[in-house]
């Protein structure tokens, strides 16, 4: 399971051009390419912030 902290660390690595990331839980990952990092970031973001399933209800204020 990924966390927002994992996302932040990966984004920081992408921004600096580093291919090695050390996550808060002690895991260290060596990515091969920037494309691999971006793909992993997309997966992380989807897990941490899942898309709305359409079951949420919106409220409209009336005056």
Phi, psi and omega in degrees: 000137181262159179235169176298326178297322177298316179299315181298318179295318180293319177298319179298317179296317179300316182295329183263353179085008179282140178260353179250132181233132173251119182271164186302329181276006177098348178296142174233128184236133175255113179273152182273325185217163174296323179299320178296321179295316180295321178295317178296320178300317178299317179296315180300312182297322179294325180284320183284323181235078182296147179294149178297137181276001181089000180271353180285149181251133176266157179240138178243120180283138175235141183238000000 
